[in-house]
Structure formats: C-alpha cells, structure tokens
Amino acid sequence: MGADVMAADVIERYVSDLGSRLRGSKKQVRDMLTETRDSLTDAAEAHLDRGLDETEAQRRAVEEFGPVREIANEYQAELAVAYGTRTLVWLAIVLPLMHMTWEYGRMLFIGPWQDFGAMPPPWYLFIAKANDLTSGIASGVALVALILGRVLARRFDTKLLAKIGAGVALGAVGAVLLGNISIIAATAHVDAARLVQSLPMSIASLITWIVIVRLGLLARRSLSCATIVA
C-alpha cells in the first residue's frame, strides 16, 4: 500500500523536485510551482477521464509536461531575468536619490570645499568628482540595460540576457563601492579629522553604506540566479 501511495503522489514529487532546483524570488517560485501543479493536475484529470487509473494518469501528465531538469532550466531563466530586472530598477532609482540626499546633507551640514580653510589638493578633488559621477553613471548604465533588455528580449536568448543584466548590476554596485572607499581613503590621507562628521551626516553615511551593501547583495543574488542556468 505504501508503494501505491508513493506512486499516486507522482505530481507532488515532481513539483517538489522542481522547486528544489529553482533560485529566485520566493513569491515567484511559489507562483510557478502552483501553476505547474495546477497544470499537471488538470492533465492528470483528463487522463482519468480517458480511463487511466490515478497513478498512470499522473505519470502520463508528468511525462507530457517534460523532464524536470529541462523545465527547471526554463523556469530558472525567467527567475533570473525577473531578479535581474528588479535589481537594475533599484540601481536606476536608488543610486541618484542616495547621491542627491548625500550632497544636500553635505552642503547643509558641512558646506562647500572652501569652508575647510584650505582647498584640498587637485588629486583629491578629482577623486571626489569621480565619486560624484560614479552613482550617476552606474544609474544610467542600469537604466540603459533595462531598456536594451526590453528591446532585445525577443531577439536574444533569455538566459544570456539574464547573465548580462546580472553582470551589469554587479559591476555598477562595484563601481559605487570603489568610489566610496576611494574618497574615504583619500580623505583620511588629506585630513583624517574630516571623517568625523556631525550626527546627521553620520546617520546619512550609515544609511548610504546599508543601501550599498543591500544593492550588492541583490546584484550578487541576481548573478547567482543567472549563472545556475545551464
């Protein structure tokens, strides 16, 4: 009787196996598995109506649906694109907002460069300017990647686009991270006292780093979702 129960549960075992192979948004994975289960159940009921017993009907439904590895690969490509798209949207929106908030806080609580008593050396201003531009460039690149992804989705392999999008997201976050580390190191070299900020700016700095780390985790997860696609 135990063997009969296991055999009759072919659909659930197939769905469970499929779910164990997928990485991405939990909600999207759950929706995909629910849709798969419903499709298999409908197919099995159709075979039941044709005279097959429950076990054979479920087996036939699973066979017609396709090998779990192939289906998982197709689903994973969709999950990777969705995760990558969400990450790029966050980059395109959050980075410029974060930069504008920081610059407003700097002017309000710190002031322009000349308020420090002496202008910093040219190389320091170059690093500061490059850091200022990094967020805008990274945001623009993310936006371009989103637009091109939409345009090219019907012409190119979804799996390839997912990997490219994830790579762009990770590169953008890496550039922003490098820019922030560079300006901190440069400031410490020129005048370490400038690293001691007012409470509002200290909070703003903490939030900035939390956002960068969060974006980095999203980009890394996006790349992970894309690279497990065969």
HUVEN-V256751 format. One record per residue. N is the residue number from 0. RES is the residue in one letter. SS is DSSP state (h for helix, s for strand, l for the rest). OMEGA is omega as a letter, one per 40 degrees, with the letter a starting at -180 (* if undefined). Layout:
n=<N N>
res=<RES RES>
ss=<SS SS>
omega=<OMEGA OMEGA>
This chain:
n=<0 1 2 3 4 5 6 7 8 9 10 11 12 13 14 15 16 17 18 19 20 21 22 23 24 25 26 27 28 29 30 31 32 33 34 35 36 37 38 39 40 41 42 43 44 45 46 47 48 49 50 51 52 53 54 55 56 57 58 59 60 61 62 63 64 65 66 67 68 69 70 71 72 73 74 75 76 77 78 79 80 81 82 83 84 85 86 87 88 89 90 91 92 93 94 95 96 97 98 99 100 101 102 103 104 105 106 107 108 109 110 111 112 113 114 115 116 117 118 119 120 121 122 123 124 125 126 127 128 129 130 131 132 133 134 135 136 137 138 139 140 141 142 143 144 145 146 147 148 149 150 151 152 153 154 155 156 157 158 159 160 161 162 163 164 165 166 167 168 169 170 171 172 173 174 175 176 177 178 179 180 181 182 183 184 185 186 187 188 189 190 191 192 193 194 195 196 197 198 199 200 201 202 203 204 205 206 207 208 209 210 211 212 213 214 215 216 217 218 219 220 221 222 223 224 225 226 227 228 229>
res=<M G A D V M A A D V I E R Y V S D L G S R L R G S K K Q V R D M L T E T R D S L T D A A E A H L D R G L D E T E A Q R R A V E E F G P V R E I A N E Y Q A E L A V A Y G T R T L V W L A I V L P L M H M T W E Y G R M L F I G P W Q D F G A M P P P W Y L F I A K A N D L T S G I A S G V A L V A L I L G R V L A R R F D T K L L A K I G A G V A L G A V G A V L L G N I S I I A A T A H V D A A R L V Q S L P M S I A S L I T W I V I V R L G L L A R R S L S C A T I V A>
ss=<l h h h h h h h l h h h h h h h h h h h l l l l l h h h h h h h h h h h h h h h h h h h h h h h h l l l l h h h h h h h h h h h h l l h h h h h h h h h h h h h h h h h h h h h h h h h h h h h h h h h h h h h h h h h h l l l h h h h l l l l l h h h h h h h h h h h h h h h h h h h h h h h h h h h h h h h l l l l l h h h h h h h h h h h h h h h h h h h h h h h h h h h h h h h h h h h h h h l l l h h h h h h h h h h h h h h h h h h h h h h h h h h h h h l l l>
omega=<i i i i i i a a a a a i i a i i i a a a a i i i a a a i a i i a i i i i i i i i i i i i i i i i i i i i a a a i i i i i a i a a i i a a i i i i i i a i i i a i a a i i i i i i i i a a a a i i i a a i i a i i i a a a a a i a a i a i i i i i a a i i i i i i i i i a a a i i i i i i i i i i i a a i i a a a a a a i a a i i i a i i i i i a a i i i i i i i i i a i a a i i a i i a a a a a a i i a i a i a i i i i i i i a i i a i i i i i i a i i i i i i a a i i a *>
